[in-house]
Amino acid sequence: MFRTRICELLNIKYPILQGGMAWVATAELASAVSQAGGLGIIGAGNMPGELLREEIAKTRSLTDKPFGVNIMLLSDYVEEQMKVVLEERPAVITTGAGNPGPYLPVLKERGIKVIPVVASVSLAMRLERIGADALIAEGSESGGHIGEVSTMALVPQVVDAVSLPVIAAGGIADGRGFLAALALGAEGVQMGTRFVCSLECTAHPAYKQAIVKAKDRDTVVTGRSTGHPVRCLRNKLTRQFEELENQCAPPEELEELGRGKLRLAVVEGDVEYGSLMAGEISGLIKDIKPVKEIIEDILREAEELLGLLNSRFYKKGDE
Ligand code: TUI
């Protein structure tokens, strides 16, 4: 059940990808997701190339299943990360926060699949034309750096504009979200926040607990004035951001305030002054459980729901 073109393309059992979150998506998390039948993804974030090489080696020591590497295109280390990726050749690269067009030909030449994150129909169409293998349509419900269109509106528009398989991201954490994404025309989902709250995720326990404790209205978007909006759980840091933005502080000052804050949250567990990047779906996440259980619960829930919808709302022959 639920086998799609994404399963064939990536040679995976379930069409579930794990977001390539900087600092959070380490070899431990990525290998657990791949072992469980999804696609684990190492978040290269702001890692120097050689650190990324070590993370890839570690992932390979933990799983023989396919996995990916996410390249965040705003990173200062993109060039050296790309060099490492071309040498190490993970099965797939996902990209975020920009247009990976210039890197596409060389990645493809090496047999690496490329799945960019898009937040608009126009970039989706451009990337299909130049040879992307699939697309992740990421809505503004997501944590971290976001676009402006919500998942519910973005996914079907991207699906209609391209013939590539589309993966939905943003606001998905259970079987209902998974099935809704398929109903919108997606052939897979990518989840970030849900996988932060897994046993295998190496993020600080205080970060995970902050997500588990969060309610529906506990995320905020800061940094709109810098052109790099970021969704996080509300805390002392986001209040500092809001104050600066209300005072119309220059973008450099805001960028400076944000520097190093994701590491502070994920590694040090500073939930007051760290950047607790997390999606709007945080309020739905109530527990920390093994990756395998997260994935299997979602598939079981989606299967049951599909049966229920079919029997409750669809009667053959009804007017
Ligand atoms: O990249 C993400 N999520 C991230 S990156 C990140 S690190 C960061 N920290 C502070 C400021 C900026 C980044 C934390 N979370 N998700 C994928 C994503 N990509 N979301 C939105 C986009 C996107 C936006 C515009 C992709 C392409 C794009 O195109 C612009 C263009 O050049 O056409």
Residues whose N, C-alpha, C, O or C-beta is under 5 A from the ligand:
A	BS01	TUI	M72 G96 A97 G98 N99 V117 V118 A119 L123 E138 G143 G144 H145 I146 G147 H228
